[in-house]
Amino acid sequence: HMANNSRLVIEWRRKWVVLACLLRVAHALLTSSTASDSRELYLLFNFPNRIVQTSLDGSGMTLVLDNLGHADALAVDDVNGKLYWSVSDDRSDRIMRSNLDGTVVEDFVDGVHVNGLAVDTINKRLYWTDLQGLQIQSCRFDGSDIQVLVTGLDEPAGLALDVAANKMYWCDQGGYESTGKILRADLDGSGMEVLFNDTRHPMDIEVDTVNGYILICKKSACARSAWVCGRHTKATFTGLMLGSLRFAGPA
């Protein structure tokens, strides 16, 4: 009964997110990494449940996928031309995959309740946070070699990778009984450490490896905010209805 009650609490929070029209964002560099105007933006909406593609200035929006069920996390593999997203519906909790244009939709990993996705194109692995198992896992791009990397988390959410530094970063919302935090570990799950405590319900995270920043989207009682966390400073931008941040290639 305790497990069922916990899942109900989580699902009610997810329903709040849907009502708030949470926007999941992922960027992909589709052509030359040196031409900033060639970069494209992929957006995952919780309501309506769809993925759209647009230019960085918001023009030319194109519907990629629609009627996704309850879609939550999104990742873009622009090197291999793939979209990954998580879905929770009456059929199952799972990760799905398609081409960047929305064709060739397929189930990728079944039985995982995912709140965060990240792609490692160098080592050809997909990483995710599993809300049901309270852990972080990864697998190869063919779906094989599923590994459990980190366990015993409170309420894992957004996930980001710094592959060059062999690091992964993630949000742990901490549930309603404790405050959230931002954590880091090596890509194999070892060397876990807490970077920030007392972060109220962090939703998603991205790492700016060029400038040495961590970007965090969080949920507060009244609005969503994006924190830009530097070495010793924090700047807060309130009123953003964003649940995820992804960079479009190198700065």
N, C-alpha and C positions, 0 to 999 in steps of 0.2 A: 504493500500500500504506500509506503514511503516513496518508493521509486515512481509509482504512478502519480502521486501528488507532486513530486518534483517536476515530472514531465509536464503536468498541467500548468504549473507556474511558468515554466519555460515557454509553453505554447501560448499562454495569455500574453506574455511579453512579446512574442513573435506577432501576435495579432495586433498589439499596439503599434508595432513597427509597421505592419501593413497599413493600418489606418493613417499613420503619419506619412505614408507614401515614401518610405525609405528608398533611397537611390543608391544602388551599388554601381561603382564606376571602375572601369579598367581601360587602360590605354594600350595601344599597339602601334609600333612603328612599322608601317606597311611597305614603305619603299626605302629611299635613301635616308640613313640616320643623320645626314648632314643638312637635309632640307627640312626646316621646321614646318613649312606649310604642307608637307606631304604626310604628316602624322595624322592618325585617325583615333577617334575616341569611341569606346564601346560602353554603353550604359545598360545596367540591369535594373529594371523597375520591379519592385514587389507588387505594386498595384498601379495599373494593370500589369500582369505578369508577362513581361516581354523583355527582349534584348534589342536595342537599337544601335545603329552606328552613325556617327556624325563627324564632321571636321572639328578641329579644336575651337573654332569660333562659334560653333553651334549651328552652322548652316548645313543644308543638304542632309537632313536626318533621314535615315533609311531603316525600315523595319527589317530586322534579321530573323528573329524568332518570336512567336506569339503563343499564348495559352500554355505557359510553362508549368502550370500548377503553382505551388508555393516555391518560387525560386529565391535563393538567398545569396550565395557567394558566386563570384565570377573571376575567372582568370583567363588571360590571353597569351597564347603561344604564337607570336607573330613569326617566329623562325620556321616553324613547321605548319603554320596556317591553321591553327586549331583554337576553338573556344571551349572552355570547361566551365560548367556551372553546377550548382547543387540544387536539388529539388526534394521537397518533402510533401507527399500527397497520400491519398488513400492506398496507393499501390505499394509504395516503399519510400524509404529515405535513400538517396543515391546521388552519385556524381554522373553527369551526362557530358557528352562531347559532340562537337560538330565542326565542320569547316567554318572559316571566318565568315562566309556568306550565308551560313545557316543550313547548308545542305549536308547530307549524310549524318543525320542525328542518330546517336547511339548511346545506350547505357554503357557507362565506363566502370564504375565501382558501385556495388549494391550494398545496402545495409549500413550505411554511414550517414549520420545526421551532421552535415557539414555547415560550419559558420564562417570558415575562411579557407581560401585556396591560393596557392602560389606555385609558379612554374619555374623549374630549373632547366633551362634549355641546354646548358653545358653538359650536365650529367644525365640529362634526359629523364627527369623524375618530376612527378607531381606531388606536392605536399598539401595536407589539409588538417584542420582542427576538427575533431569528432566530438560533438556536443553530447552525444549519448554515451560514448565510451570515456569521455573526459580525458582525451589523449590527443597526441599529434601523430599522424601516420604519413607514409609516403609510398609511392610505387613507381615502377617504370612506366614509360609512355605507352607500353603495350598492355598495361594493367597487371603485370606480373610482379612478383617480389614485393608484396605488401609488407611493410615493416612498421612496427610500433616504436616510435622514437622517444616520446615523453608520455608519462602516465601520471595519474593522481592530481589532475588539474581541477579547479573549481567550476569554471564555466568558460572554456576557451572560445575565442571569437576570431577576430581578424588575424591574418598571418602574412608575413613578408619575408623575403629572402635577400641576403647579401652574399651571393655565391662566391664572389671573389675573396671575401673575408671569411668564408666557411661559417656563416652565421645565419640563424633564423630568429625572427622577432615575432612575438604574438601578444595579443590582448587576452587577459583573463578578467571577465566581468565580475567575478567573485560572488555572484548571486545576490540576494537581497539581504543576507546576513553579514556581509563584509564588503569592503571597498575593493574596487578593481585595481589591477596592476599591469605593468608592461614588463615582459620577461624576454630573455635572450638565451640561446644555447647554440652549440655547434650544430651543424647540419645532421650529425648522427645522433643528436639528442643529449650529448654529454655536456658538462660544464654549464648547467643551467644557472642563471642568476637573475635577480629582480633588479630592473633598472629604475622603475618608478612605482611608488606606492600611492595610495589615496587618490587614484584616478577613477572618477565616478563613471561607471558603466562604459568603459572604452569599447567601441564597436569594431573598428578596423584600423589598420596601421599600414604605413608605407615608409620605406627607408630611402632618403636622399643621400646616396653614397658620395656624390660629388661635393656637397656642401656640409656633410656631416650632421644632418638633421634626421629626426624621427617625426613623422607626421601622424597624428592620431585623430580619428573621428570618435566622438563620444556622445552619449545620450545623457542629457540632464532632465530635470523635471519639466522644463518648459520649452527647451530648444535643443538643437544639435549644435555642437561646436567642433571646430578643428583646432587642435593644439599643435603648434610648431615648437618642438622641444629641442633646444640646443644644449650646449654643454652646461650652462648654468642659468639659462633664461627660458621662460615660457611666454609665448604670445598667444592670445585666444581670439579667435574670430567667431562670433556668435551668429546664430540664425541660419546656419548652413544645413540644408536637408540632405546631407551626404552621409552614406553609411560606409563608403569605401573610397580610397584614393589610390590611383596607380599612375606612375610616370610613363610618358611616351618616349622611351629610349633615352639616350644620354643627353645631358644638359648641354 
